[in-house]
Amino acid sequence: MTLKQTTLRFGAALIGATLGLGSAAMAQQATITPETQTSIDVAQGFYRDTLVYRNLNNFGRYVGDTYIQHAPAYGDGPGQLIGAVSAELTNDPSVKIRLHRTMAEGPYVAIHSVWSAGGEDYVYVDIWRVENGKLVEHWDHKQTALKEPANTNTMFNGPDANIYSKQDVEQNRSRALAVLASFDNPADLTAVNDFVAEDMIQHNPWVVDGRGGLAGYLTELATAGTKLQTTIAKTIAMGDMVLVHSRQIDLGKDGDFGTGYIDIFRFNDAGQIAEHWDISEAVPEISNNKNDIFGYPAK
């Protein structure tokens, strides 16, 4: 056994022990690359160490000296991030932060979390680019959880990504994109009928569970004559999940700045979408940095 194989096996066992996986799952080889595992470790370490456990002096362990910020609420640089987070946690020490799922692909990693404070749940998806073991670039969207959703699910509960899944991630990626493309032509339900499980669990608070719920929502858009234009910014595929970051513009609204979406799809072994979460946030007119909210480095 090579050193690389030994390292991967040890990493898989460590992850399994941390997540409480059974021995059968631990015996399988994780389907992620060492680079992807590093991205997961850095992002989860940052979230748990500095945010959940409030070890604010440890920012430097995880955040690079150069920090490019795409979230419009913050300016560039690690100092801006440290100041904002420190102020928020100091102003409300009772805030509870829970990490629900992590997805990564190469240097990109996303964390789906909820911050609970003042009787409200604020749901976040943060996306980072990792370089030399540090977080160096960041995107996010956030949304206040609806107290009375159309379904019985919260916007954040459910399983984490299964890194041991043997699914075809490229097939899952293409099918997730096909379903999202339905919003630009909501009268065509082909992708929904083909790629969405009949009993899909829906976490979007305005849509009921099941394939029929999504189909019905799209039919309502088509009947209303809604014209949308979706531009894909980034995809992250890992195990049984696919994340898509996109911008959607309502062509019927003059001067619409658009809405940012981060959708997360969980696929079953039949290649159909079994569960869906999303975050939507209107694009503001003014940003505290000069970076494109939907801009990612060229490959």
Secondary structure, 3 states (H helix, E strand, C coil): CCHHHHHHHHHHHHHHHHHCCCHHHHHCCCCCCHHHHHHHHHHHHHHHHHHHCCCHHHHHHHEEEEEEECCCCCCCCHHHHHHHHHHHHHHCCCCEEEEEEEEEECCEEEEEEEEEECCEEEEEEEEEEEECCEEEEEEEEEEECCCCCCCCCCCCCCCCCCCCCCCCHHHHHHHHHHHHHHHHCCCCCHHHHHHEEEEEEECCCCCCCHHHHHHHHHHHHHHCCCCEEEEEEEEEEECCEEEEEEEEEECCCCCCCCEEEEEEEEECCCCCEEEEEEEEEECCCCCCCCCCCCCCCCC
